[in-house]
Amino acid sequence: MKRILFILLACLPLMVAAQMVEPVKWSGEEMGDSVRLKATIEEGWHMTIIEFGEREYDEEFTDSFVITLAKTDLTPIRFNACDDKMCTAPEIWEYASLSAESASPLSEASSLSSDTERSLWLIFLLGLLGGLLAIFTPCVWPIIPMTVSFFLKKGGGLKDAILYGLSIVILYVGLGLLVTILFGASALNEMSTNAVVNIVFFLILVIFALSFFGLFEITLPDSWSTALDSKARSTGGFLSILLMAFTLVIVSFSCTGPIIGTLLVEAAGKSLLAPAMGMLGFAIALALPFSLFAMFPQWLKQAPKSGDWMTSFKVVLAFLELALSLKFLSVADMAYGWGILPRWLFIAIWIVCFLGIGIYLIWDIWSVSTPRKIIRAIVIIPSLAFAFYLVPGLRGAPVKAISAFAPPMEIEGREVFNDYEEGLAYARQTGKPVILDFTGYGCVNCRKMEAFVLANDSVKSRLQNYVFIELYVDDRLDTDSDGESEGTENSRIQREQFGSNAQPFFVQLNEWGFQVGDPMAFTTDPMEFINWLKY
């Protein structure tokens, strides 16, 4: 049993590591006063030299790149690589010393890698929060005492309960990795902004919310869980524990399904590891009570039984699901230009949802026990306060707390173009430099940056010196003669000319369209953005 567990756990980091790609291998060979530099490119990939020395390149190489230079002329090479599914982030390779073995690739900018790391941790924390919410749903909470009692009766106790928790983690992380392996980075990014996917998840969340309101009940066929439970009881060792964990996954799906689905779609556009990181956080939180109650079974006697409190929790969760569902509808609405959910209406519905939470919990607060009054008050006060905090957003205030979910806000004082060539032509005509803003309707960090940075008065003042070109990579409305959307063209510009496919992504150009300085990724610090500006 221990051997099987060790193999399963050992495979997880290997599967994660398998997602990292390095299609270009550099080497250097000294020849007297010269050095021969060579890049070997994996089959199916092509490398673009973005910048070399004082020259700006736009050249592609599909097999290898070889150049011989005098040692005095050695300079860093800025490059990236693409295949038919994805592009790597821009990197800088430098022949750092007189030893070929010491030559190594350097990160283009720490902000890009640290931004990816922050995104992964954010997804992990969102997964953790989702798992904690799932614990208190009527599909999971009643299973805890039954499952722990089952393990105690088996005589396994602490050891089996810990293995059960690890099995839950393995199943959910495996689900996240499976999603990544099946779809890949490009498809995941497309999924996160696809109108059909977003409409489906909007409807799923609305349906589950109506179910939590008590209009109907959603359950999976009993035969599924019964068959798995019977198999688990008749099987021994680690396999029986894994089957018990799978039974939990099936039984709890009617409550955890919308949480997991929302988390996976939210993680889809972030990075290859994001779905697995989200599921890791979710599984850890979900598995925690099973292991803890098994370690301290006397706690089960003190834990509240299912009852009215769970009904209240379901209604609160229903309001939250209705609010979150609007994010998916908003992405599809903006990408296809339907215009059915403007920013003011989005905020108004959120106000109603949080007012609904507060009013519902106040309604019969005098009929519950004192401890529950206190718990309700802890939820009522922030819910009502948040609803009133959102009210200025109806008049155009940033309301930064929901900037990641709400439609983009109108930012005054900017000359904004949404067409690349049109914006460049205007820049040449006026002699103004350019800022390219590669963004997306489904980009959470883009909305945050708009609220925290681009809406800042000092930033807006500096941006008046620029022609601002806002390019949505997920715009599905406008199409050219070949039936290609504007968003597809904008995404191609970002990948092929600037070697990146992540948003937000800012590039400064002079009035003739040549890049000035390094690009800027995500930040919420206005001063960092201002210091990045060249004009």
N, C-alpha and C positions, 0 to 999 in steps of 0.2 A: 504493500500500500504506500509506504513512504517513498519507494522508488518511483511509483507512478506519479505521485504528487510532485516529486523533485523534477521529473522530466517535464511535466506540464508547466510548472513555474519557470523552469529554465528556458522553455521555448518562448515565453512571452517577450523577454528582452531581445531575443534573436529575431522574432517577428517584427518588433518595433524597429530594430536596427536595419532590417531589410528594406525599410522604406527610404533610408537615406541613400542618395545617389551622388556619384562623383564621376561623371562621364568623361572628364578631361584630366589626363595625367601629364604633368610637366616634368621635363628633365633638362639638364644643361651639361654641355661637354666643352671643356677648355681646349683651345688649340692655339698655343702661344699667347699672343696679345689679344686674341679674339675668343668669343664664346659662342657656341652653336646651341641655340635654344630650340626645343622641340615640344610640341603639344600633341599627344596621341589621343585621338577621339574615338570613343566607343561606336560600334556599328549602330546605325539608326539615329544617331545624334548629329547635330551640326553646331559648331562653335562660332560665335561672333566676336571679333576683336572690336571692342567699343572704343578703346583709347590706348595709344601706344606712344610714349614719349610726348611730344607736343602735337601729335597728329590725332585727329578724331576719325576713327574708322567706321565703316559700315560694311565690313567684308565677312563672308561666311566661309568656313572650311569644314569639310565633311569627313576627312580621313586623318589628316595631320597638318600641322602648321610648323614650318621650320624656317629659322632666320639666323644668320650669322652676323654678329656685331662686335665691334671693338669693345674691350672692357670699359673704356672710358665713356662709351655710349649706352651702357646698360641702364635701362629705366624700367619701372613697373609696367606690367601689361594688364589692362582692365578688360575682362571678358565675361561672357556667360555662354551657356549651352542650352539647346532646346531639342526635344524630339517631337513626335506628333501629338503628345499628350500634355507636356508641361515644359516649363523653362526654369533653369536654376537661377538663383539670385546672382547679381553681378558680383564678381570676385576680382581681387587684385593678386597677381602672381609676380613675385620678385626674386630674381637670382641674388640671394642675399649675401653670399660670400664666394670664395674661390673653390668651394666644395659643392659638387652637384648634389650630394646627399643633404646639404643644409638648405637647399632651395625649397620653399614651401608656399602654399597658397595662403593669402591673408584675406581676412574679411574686408569687404568693401567699406563698410561702415558699421560700427558696433550698434548703431541705432536700429539697423534692420534686423540683426540677430536678436537683440534684446527685445525688440517689439514682438517677434515671433514667440520668444520665451514668455513674455507677459501674456500674450494671447492664450498660450497653452495653459498657464496657471489659472487664467480667468475661466477657461472652459472647465478645468478641473474643479474649481470652486463652485461653478454653476452646477456641475454634476453632483457635487457634495450636497448642495442645497436641495437639488431635486430628489436625491436619495432620502434626505431627512424628511421632506414633505411626504414622500411615498410611504414612510414608516407608519404615519398616522392615518393612512387611508383605510377604509373598511375592508380592503382586499388583503392588506398586509398585517395590520395590528392583531386581528384575531388569530393569525397563524402562529404568532410568536410563542404563546404558552403551549399550544398543541405540539409544535415542532420541538421545543426544548424538552417537554415531557417525554416525547418519543425517544430522544437521545438519552435522557437519563434512565429510562426504563431499559434501554439496550445495554446499559452499563458502561457506555463509552464516555459519558459525561463531558468533561472539559476538552479532552483531545478531539472527540468527534465533533463537538460544537465548533471548535476552531477550524477544523477541516471543512465543516459545512460553510462557515463564513468565507474561507478561501475559495471554495467551490463557486459560491455566488460571484466573487470577484473574477474568477477565471471565465465564467460564462459571459458576464457582461463586457469584460475587456475583449474577450474573443469576438463578441458581437461587433464592437467598435472596429477591431482590426479587419473583420470580415467585410464590413461596409467599405473600408478603405481599399482593401485588396480587390473587391469586385468592381468598384467604380473608378478608382484612381483619382488623382488630384484635380484634373481638369473637369471630370464629370461631377465630382463633388461640388466644385465651385459653381458649375452650371446648375446643379440641382438646387443649390441654396438660393438661386435667383430665378429659377424657372417658374413661370406663372402657374402651370398645372400643379406642380409640387406644392407651391405656396397656397393655392386655393384648396387643395386636398387637406393640407394640415390645418388651414383655417376652419374648414368644415368639421374635421375630426375634433378639434378643440371645442367648437361650439356644441357638437353632439354630446361629447363627454360632460361639458358644463351643464347642459340640460339634464343629463342623467344624474349628475350630482345634486341638481336642484330638486330631484325626486320625481321628474316627469315620467321616467321609465328606467329600467335597469339593464345594464350591459353585462353579459356574462359569456364566457367561452363554454363550449360543450363540456358537461361534467365528465363525459367518457374520457376526455384527454387527460385530465388531472387524475382521475380514478385509475386509469391504466398505468400512468407513471408512478403513482403512489404504491400500487400493488407490486410493480416491478421492483421498486426500491426496497420494499419490505422483504421481498424474497431473494434479494441479491445481497451478498456480503461485501465487506471491505470498502475501499474508497469509492468503488463504482456505485454502491448503494447510496452513499452520501452525495455523490454528484447527481444521481437521479433525484434525490430529495430536493436538492437545490434547483434542479430543472423544473420540478413540480411547483416550487414556489414561483419561479419565473412565469409559468403558464397560469397558475391560479391568480396571481396578482396583476396579470397583464391588463385587465379591464380598468385598473386604476393607474398602473405605471406606464401604460402604452403612450398616452399623450405626453407625459413628462419625458420619456425616452425619445420619442419622435421629435419633440421640440428641441431637445438637447442635440440630437444628431444633425438636424438641419442647421441649427445655430453653429455647430462645429464644422459643418461641411466646407465652408469657404475659407477656413483659417489656415490649416496646414494638414499634411498627411497624418500627423500624430494626433490631431485634435479629437477625432471621434473616439479613439482609444483612451485618451486622457479624460474625456468627459465620462465615459463609461466606468473608468477606474474610480473617479470621485463618487459617482452614483452608487457603485457596488460597495465601496467601503462604508458609506453611510447606511446603506440598506442592510449590510451584513452585521454592522456593529451591535444592534440590540440582541440579535440571536446569540452572538458570542458572549456578550456581557451577562445576559440572563442565565446562560448556561454556567458561567463562572460563579455567579451569585444567585442561585435559584430562589433564595428567599425573597429576592426583589419582586418575583412574580406575584407574591401575595399583596404587595403594596402597589403594584401597577394598576391604573384604572381599567376597569372592564369596559367593553364596548357598550355604548349607550347614547344618551342625548348629546354628549360632548362630541361624539363622532359625527353625528348629523350636522352639528354646527360647523365642524371642521370641513365637511363636504361642501356646505354652502359657501363658506369663505373661499375654498379652493375653486369652486365654480365661478365666482366673481373674478378671481385672478386669472383663470383660464380664458374667460371672455375677454379680459383686457389684453392678455398676451396674444390671443388669436388675431387681433387687429394688426399686429406686426406683419403677419403673413399676408393678410389681405392687402395691406399697404404696399408691400413689395411688388405684388402682382399689379396693383392699381397704377403705381408709378411707372413700372417697366413698360406697360402697354398703353399708358396715357388714358385710362378710362375716366379719371377724374371723379370717382365716386366716394373717395375718402380723403378730403382735404385735411390739412393739419388741424384746423380748428375743430372739425368734427371728431377727429381721432382723440384729441385732448378732452372734448366734451364727454365722450363715451367713457374714457378713463375716469373722469370726475364722477360720473354716475356709478361706475363700478365700485370705487372706493367709498363713496357715500353709502352705497348699498351695503357694503361690509359693516360699516359703523352702525347704520340704522338697524340692520338685522340683529346684530349682537346686543344693541341697547333694548330692543323691543321687549324681551322677557327677562331682562337681566335680574329683576327683583325676585324671580322665582327659582333661581339657582343658588347653590351653596356659596358661602363666602369665598373659599379658594377659587371657585370658578368665576365669581365676580371679578376677582383680581386679575385672573388670566384674561377674561374678556376685556377688561379695561386696558390691559397692556396692548391688545390688538385694536381696540376702538379708537384710542387717542391718536396713535400714528396714522391710522386709516383716514380719519376725518381731517387731521392736519395736512396729510398729503393731498387730499382732495382740494382743500382750500389753497394749498401751494400751487396747484395746477391752474387755478382760475386765471391768473395773469397771462397764461399761455394762449387763452382765447383771443387776446388782443395783440399777440405777436411776441410776447416775452420768451426768452430762450428756454425756460424750465429745463435746466441742464440734467436734472435727475432722470428724465425720460428721453434724453437726446438720442440714446442708442436705439430706441424703438419707434419714435414718432417720425413722420415724413420730414424732409428737409425744410428748414426755415428760410424765409426770404431775408437775405442780407443786403442791406442798402449800401450805396456808395461804391459799387464795383461795376466796371465794364465787363460784362460776362458774355462769352461766346460759347456755344455748344458744338461748333463745327471747327475742326482743326485747321483746315486750309483757310477758312474765312477769318478766323482769329489771327493767323499768321499774316495774312494780307493786310489786315487792319494795323497790325504792329509795324509792318514795313512802311505803311502810309503815314503813321503818326510818329514813328521813331521811338516807340515805347518798347521796353523789354516785355517778356511774356512769362506768365506762370501757367504751367500745365497742371491741372488737378485731375488725376485719374481717380475716379470715384465710382460708386455703385449704389443703386437704390436699396440693395439688400446688405450694404456694408455698414455694420454697427459702428466700427471705429470712425468711419467717415462722418456719421451723424454726431458722434462725440466731438470730433475735431471742429466741426462747424460751430457747435455750441460753445466750446471752451476756447477756441483759438480764432477762427475766422470771424466770429461775431464780436471779438474784442475790439474796443475803440482804437487802441494803438495799432493793432494789426490792420484794421480797415483803413486807417490813415496812410500806412505804408503801401497798401495794395492799390491805392489810387495812382501810384507811379507805374503800375503794370497793366497790361492787357491780360485779363483773367480768362483762361480757356478751360471750361469744365467739361470733362469727357466721361460720360457714363458708360462703363464697360458692359452693363447689363440692360441697356436700352433696347427694347424689342419693337418699338413703334415704327421708326422710319426704316425703310429698306431701299436699296439701290436697284438698278436695272437687273442685277443678278439675283435679286431676292435676299441679299445679305443685309442684316440689320445694322443700324448705326453703332450699336454696342459692340458687335463683332468687329467692325472696323476699328473702333477705339481700342479694343483689347489687342488687336494686331499691332497697332501703333506702339502701344506700351511694351509689348513683348519684343518686337523686332527692332525698334529704335532705341529702347531704353533698358531692355533686358530684364524686365520685371513683370510679374502677373499678379501682384498683391496690391490691395488698395487699403487706405489712401496712399497715394504716391504723387509727390510734387516735384516738378522739374522746372528750373529757371532757364530761359532761353534769351539770347539777345534779339534785337529786332529783325535779324536775318535768319533766325531759327536755329542758331548753334547753341549747344548746351553750355551753361555757365555754372561751374561748381558741381558739387555732388547733389544727388536727389535728397529729398526729405521724406521720411516715412511718418508713422503715427506719433503724435505728441499731444499732450493736453496743456503744455506750458507755452503761453503766448510769447514770452521772452525768448525761448529757444527758437521759435519760428521767426521772430523778428531778427535775431542774430544770424539766422540762416540767409535772410534776404540780402541780395547784393546791391540793390538800388534803393 
